[in-house]
Amino acid sequence: MSTIYQRKTYVDRILPFIDKDLIKVFTGQRRVGKSCLMLQTSELIKKTRTAANIIYINKEDYAFDNIKTDKDLYDYLQQKQLKDHKNYVFIDEIQEISNFEKVIRDINAKNNFDVYCTGSNSTMLSGELATTLSGRYIEHKIHGLSFCEFLLFHKLANSTDSLMKYLKYGGLPYLIHLELEDEIVFGYLKSIFNSIILKDVVARHNIRNVNFLERLVRYLADNVGNILSAKKISDYLKSQYIKLSPNSVLNYLSFLVDSYFIREVRRFDIIGKRLFEVNDKYYFEDLGLRHSLIGFRQIDISKIMENAVFRHLENSGYEINIGKMRNKEIDFIATKNSNKVYVQVCYLIRDQKVIDREFGNLLEIKDNYRKIVVSMDEFAQGNVKGIEHQHLRDFLTNFK
């Protein structure tokens, strides 16, 4: 029997909401571990509530293929419920059931149901659930493994070699069952990419131009951390003899964001205190998936580091923006509750010019919030005029 690792950060977030009159929704990209967390939650409920009636529906299991509509779901729950017990309903990939929100709203109003579900498309929350279940659900955003989880799951020491494995192969939990070798890992990850694109993008949005979609993803992979606009992407495609309007590009980008495959980060004017309406940055939910498309290239190490820092900040529960201050840029402004931190990412601090750029940009921000420069310098530590200098491995290990 394989070892099951509990992802304590997420379990601790879920525990306070068990038996509360709120639908628990686990969202995130396919294969980041939503199903496993939901199973762990159901096992916890079994242990602590001996009279619990667990009803589990997995829409990726053919045994539940007949549950396609709200009526199918309602009929199934009527058959499986125990009226004199508390019924704990778990539905995996609930967006595969049409009009599911009608049934969820109905059973959530009854005292003997507690509902949990997973979804791999963000429009589920902005559309179906938000409209019908406003104020009746709590979202738990699930991501791939953090660096510390990666070390635990793969039984690795906290070393530079382990860090490079993490940056190369990413954090999808299933990798613990595979040898960490390029051909094996990237073969698996390419199949996950195809599943996400076909199920959560192409099929859901009736896309015909699949070839363009793949080209767009490759373009995003090449431009991680670069400021992009729909027009810039459209112009690039024209140079490749592909005609697609900026509006169409925006639609395709939104579909990829909806599937949680890429993350859109907006720019914030630090001086003017406002969000810009155009020219965002895009990062990948999983670096391994990026590399499965275009390869792991040492020349991209700065982009890869930036993506890894973004992922860690989001894993840690921060809301993230790109900072703009006149003609200077701050890689990340991360906010959680009343806490704020500014983060710059640089491969190596080679000379005074780099020091002036990375530390100097942060020094111009006249507030007392924490400021960090993250690099791969072997002896990255201490601070420059109050600005912390951390090695990427230390940041991914210790920053919360």
C-alpha positions in Angstrom: 0.0 0.0 0.0 1.5 3.4 -1.0 2.1 6.0 1.6 -0.5 8.8 1.8 0.9 12.2 2.9 -1.4 14.6 4.5 -1.1 18.2 3.2 -1.4 19.8 6.6 -1.7 23.4 5.3 -4.8 22.6 3.4 -6.3 20.2 6.0 -6.0 22.9 8.6 -7.9 25.3 6.4 -10.7 22.8 5.8 -11.2 21.5 9.4 -13.0 24.6 10.7 -15.7 24.3 8.0 -16.7 20.7 8.5 -20.4 20.5 9.5 -20.8 24.2 8.8 -23.7 25.4 6.6 -21.4 26.2 3.7 -20.6 24.2 0.6 -16.9 23.4 0.5 -15.5 23.9 -3.0 -11.9 22.7 -3.8 -10.7 24.4 -6.9 -7.5 24.1 -9.0 -5.9 22.7 -12.0 -6.3 19.0 -12.8 -3.9 16.6 -10.9 -2.9 19.1 -8.2 -4.3 16.9 -5.5 -7.9 18.1 -5.0 -9.4 14.5 -5.1 -6.8 13.2 -2.6 -7.6 16.1 -0.2 -11.3 15.4 -0.5 -10.7 11.7 0.2 -8.6 12.6 3.2 -11.4 14.8 4.4 -13.9 12.0 4.1 -11.6 9.6 6.0 -11.3 12.2 8.7 -15.0 12.5 9.0 -15.4 8.7 9.2 -13.0 8.6 12.1 -14.5 11.4 14.1 -18.2 10.9 13.3 -19.0 7.2 13.4 -22.6 7.6 12.3 -21.6 9.6 9.2 -23.1 8.4 5.8 -20.5 9.1 3.2 -21.8 9.6 -0.4 -18.9 9.8 -2.9 -19.3 10.6 -6.6 -16.2 10.7 -8.9 -17.1 12.1 -12.3 -13.8 10.8 -13.7 -14.9 7.2 -12.7 -17.0 5.5 -15.4 -19.2 4.0 -12.7 -20.7 7.5 -12.3 -21.0 8.2 -16.0 -24.8 8.0 -15.8 -24.9 11.1 -13.6 -25.0 13.8 -16.2 -27.7 16.2 -15.2 -29.1 17.8 -12.1 -32.0 15.3 -12.1 -29.6 12.3 -12.3 -27.7 13.8 -9.3 -30.8 14.4 -7.3 -32.2 10.9 -7.9 -28.8 9.3 -6.9 -28.6 11.3 -3.7 -32.2 10.4 -2.8 -31.3 6.7 -3.2 -28.1 7.0 -1.1 -29.1 9.3 1.7 -30.0 8.1 5.2 -32.7 10.4 6.7 -31.8 9.7 10.3 -28.0 10.3 9.8 -25.8 13.1 8.7 -25.0 12.7 5.0 -21.6 13.9 3.8 -21.7 14.4 0.0 -18.4 14.4 -1.9 -18.5 15.2 -5.7 -15.3 15.1 -7.7 -15.2 17.3 -10.9 -18.7 18.6 -10.3 -18.7 20.9 -13.4 -19.2 17.7 -15.5 -22.8 17.6 -14.2 -25.1 20.1 -15.9 -27.1 22.4 -13.7 -25.5 20.8 -10.6 -26.0 24.0 -8.6 -29.7 23.5 -8.4 -29.3 20.2 -6.5 -26.4 21.5 -4.3 -28.5 24.5 -3.2 -31.4 22.2 -2.4 -29.5 19.7 -0.2 -27.4 22.4 1.4 -30.6 23.9 2.8 -31.3 20.6 4.7 -29.8 20.0 8.1 -28.7 16.4 7.4 -26.3 17.2 4.5 -22.8 18.5 4.4 -21.4 19.1 0.9 -17.9 19.0 -0.6 -17.0 19.2 -4.3 -14.0 19.8 -6.6 -13.9 21.7 -9.8 -11.2 22.4 -12.5 -12.7 25.5 -14.0 -12.9 28.9 -12.4 -16.0 29.9 -14.3 -17.8 27.4 -12.1 -17.4 30.0 -9.2 -17.8 33.2 -11.2 -20.9 31.8 -13.0 -22.9 28.8 -11.8 -22.1 28.7 -8.1 -21.8 32.5 -7.6 -25.2 33.2 -9.1 -27.1 30.4 -7.5 -25.2 29.9 -4.2 -24.1 33.4 -3.4 -22.8 33.5 0.2 -23.4 29.7 0.7 -20.0 28.3 -0.2 -16.4 28.6 0.8 -13.6 28.2 -1.8 -10.4 26.3 -1.0 -7.8 27.0 -3.7 -5.5 23.9 -4.2 -2.1 24.1 -5.8 0.6 21.7 -6.6 3.3 20.7 -4.0 5.3 23.5 -2.4 9.1 22.9 -2.3 8.8 21.6 1.3 6.0 19.2 0.3 8.1 18.1 -2.7 11.0 17.2 -0.3 8.6 15.3 2.0 6.8 13.4 -0.7 10.0 12.4 -2.6 12.0 11.8 0.6 14.7 14.2 -0.5 17.2 16.3 1.5 16.9 20.1 1.4 19.7 20.6 -1.1 20.6 22.5 -4.2 20.1 19.3 -6.2 16.6 18.8 -4.8 15.8 22.4 -5.6 16.8 21.9 -9.3 14.6 18.8 -9.4 11.7 20.8 -8.1 12.3 23.6 -10.6 12.6 21.1 -13.5 9.8 18.6 -12.7 7.3 20.7 -10.9 4.9 19.8 -8.1 2.2 17.5 -9.3 1.8 15.0 -6.5 1.6 11.9 -8.8 5.3 12.2 -9.6 6.1 10.3 -6.4 5.1 7.2 -8.3 7.6 7.8 -11.1 11.3 7.8 -11.5 12.5 11.5 -11.7 13.9 11.1 -15.1 13.2 13.4 -18.1 11.7 10.9 -20.5 9.4 9.4 -17.8 8.3 12.6 -16.1 7.8 14.7 -19.2 5.9 11.9 -21.0 3.5 11.8 -18.1 3.2 15.6 -17.9 2.5 15.9 -21.6 -0.4 13.6 -21.1 -1.7 15.8 -18.3 -1.3 18.9 -20.6 -3.4 17.2 -23.3 -6.0 16.3 -20.7 -6.3 19.9 -19.4 -6.4 21.4 -22.9 -8.9 18.9 -24.4 -11.2 18.6 -21.4 -11.1 21.9 -19.7 -10.5 24.2 -22.6 -11.3 22.7 -26.0 -14.4 20.7 -25.0 -15.8 23.2 -22.6 -15.5 26.2 -24.9 -16.1 24.4 -28.2 -12.7 25.5 -29.6 -12.0 24.5 -33.2 -8.5 26.0 -33.7 -6.6 23.6 -31.4 -3.4 24.2 -33.3 -3.5 27.9 -32.4 -4.2 27.1 -28.8 -1.1 25.0 -28.5 1.0 27.8 -30.2 -0.4 30.3 -27.8 0.6 28.1 -24.8 4.1 27.7 -26.2 4.4 31.5 -26.7 3.3 32.0 -23.0 5.9 29.4 -22.0 8.6 31.4 -23.8 7.5 34.6 -22.2 7.0 33.8 -18.6 7.3 37.0 -16.5 7.2 39.3 -19.6 4.5 42.0 -19.8 2.1 40.9 -22.5 -0.9 42.3 -24.3 -3.4 40.7 -26.6 -2.2 43.0 -29.4 1.4 42.0 -28.9 0.5 38.3 -29.1 -1.7 38.9 -32.1 1.1 40.7 -33.9 3.5 37.9 -33.1 1.1 35.4 -34.5 0.7 37.4 -37.7 4.5 37.1 -38.1 3.9 33.4 -38.0 1.2 33.6 -40.6 -1.6 33.0 -38.1 -4.4 35.6 -38.2 -6.2 36.1 -34.9 -7.7 39.3 -33.6 -6.7 40.7 -30.2 -10.2 40.0 -28.9 -9.9 36.4 -29.9 -6.5 36.2 -28.2 -8.1 37.6 -25.0 -10.8 34.9 -25.2 -8.2 32.1 -25.5 -6.2 33.5 -22.7 -9.3 33.6 -20.5 -10.0 30.0 -21.3 -6.5 29.0 -20.2 -6.8 31.0 -17.0 -10.3 29.5 -16.3 -8.7 26.0 -16.4 -6.1 27.1 -13.8 -3.4 26.1 -16.3 -1.9 29.6 -16.3 -2.3 32.5 -13.8 -2.8 36.1 -14.8 -1.2 38.7 -12.7 -2.1 42.4 -13.1 0.1 45.4 -12.7 -0.4 47.9 -9.8 0.7 51.5 -9.9 2.5 51.9 -6.5 2.4 55.7 -6.7 -1.1 56.1 -8.2 -2.6 53.2 -6.1 -4.5 51.8 -9.0 -4.6 48.7 -11.2 -3.6 48.9 -14.9 -6.3 47.8 -17.3 -3.9 46.2 -19.9 -0.5 44.5 -20.2 -0.5 41.7 -17.6 2.0 38.9 -16.9 1.3 35.2 -17.0 2.8 32.4 -15.0 2.3 28.6 -15.1 0.5 26.7 -12.3 3.1 24.0 -12.7 6.6 24.5 -14.0 6.9 20.8 -15.0 4.0 21.2 -17.5 5.8 24.2 -19.0 9.0 22.3 -19.5 7.1 19.3 -21.0 6.2 21.7 -23.9 9.4 23.6 -24.5 12.0 21.8 -22.4 14.0 22.8 -19.3 16.5 25.3 -20.5 19.3 26.8 -18.4 18.9 30.1 -20.3 15.4 30.4 -18.9 16.6 30.1 -15.2 15.5 33.7 -14.3 12.0 33.1 -15.7 11.8 29.7 -14.0 12.9 31.3 -10.6 10.3 34.1 -11.0 7.6 31.5 -11.7 8.6 29.5 -8.7 8.5 32.5 -6.4 5.1 33.4 -7.7 3.9 29.9 -7.1 5.2 29.9 -3.5 3.6 33.3 -2.7 0.2 32.0 -4.1 0.6 28.7 -2.2 1.1 30.7 0.9 -2.2 32.5 0.5 -1.1 35.9 -0.8 -2.8 38.0 -3.4 -0.2 39.1 -6.0 0.3 42.0 -8.3 3.2 43.3 -10.4 4.5 46.6 -9.1 4.9 49.6 -11.4 6.6 52.8 -10.2 7.2 55.3 -12.9 9.7 53.5 -15.2 10.7 50.9 -12.7 9.2 47.5 -11.9 8.8 45.5 -8.8 8.4 41.8 -9.6 5.8 41.0 -6.9 3.6 42.9 -4.4 2.2 40.2 -2.2 -0.7 40.9 0.2 -2.3 38.7 2.9 -4.7 40.3 5.4 -2.8 43.3 6.7 0.6 42.0 5.6 2.4 43.2 2.5 5.8 42.2 1.1 7.7 43.3 -2.0 9.8 40.7 -3.8 12.4 41.1 -6.5 13.8 38.0 -8.3 17.2 37.9 -9.9 19.4 34.9 -11.0 22.7 36.3 -9.7 23.8 39.6 -8.2 26.9 39.9 -10.4 27.9 43.5 -10.1 27.0 47.0 -8.8 24.6 47.6 -11.7 22.5 44.6 -10.7 22.6 45.6 -7.1 21.4 49.1 -8.0 18.6 47.7 -10.1 17.3 45.0 -7.8 17.8 46.6 -4.4 17.5 50.2 -5.7 14.0 49.7 -7.0 12.9 48.4 -3.6 14.6 51.3 -1.8 12.5 53.8 -3.7 9.3 52.4 -2.1 8.8 54.7 0.9 6.9 52.4 3.3 7.9 50.1 6.1 6.7 46.8 4.6 9.0 43.9 4.2 11.2 43.9 1.1 13.2 40.9 -0.2 15.6 40.2 -3.1 15.6 36.5 -4.0 18.6 35.1 -6.0 20.7 32.0 -6.6 23.8 33.5 -5.2 25.5 30.8 -3.0 26.0 33.1 0.0 22.7 35.1 -0.4 22.0 36.3 3.1 21.8 39.4 5.3 20.5 42.7 3.9 21.3 45.8 2.0 20.0 49.0 3.8 17.2 46.9 5.4 16.3 44.9 2.3 16.7 41.2 2.8 18.7 39.1 0.5 17.7 35.4 0.4 18.7 32.4 -1.7 15.8 30.9 -3.6 16.0 27.6 -1.6 15.8 29.5 1.7 12.8 31.6 0.4 10.9 28.5 -0.7 11.7 26.7 2.5 11.0 29.4 5.1 8.9 32.2 3.7 5.2 32.1 4.9 
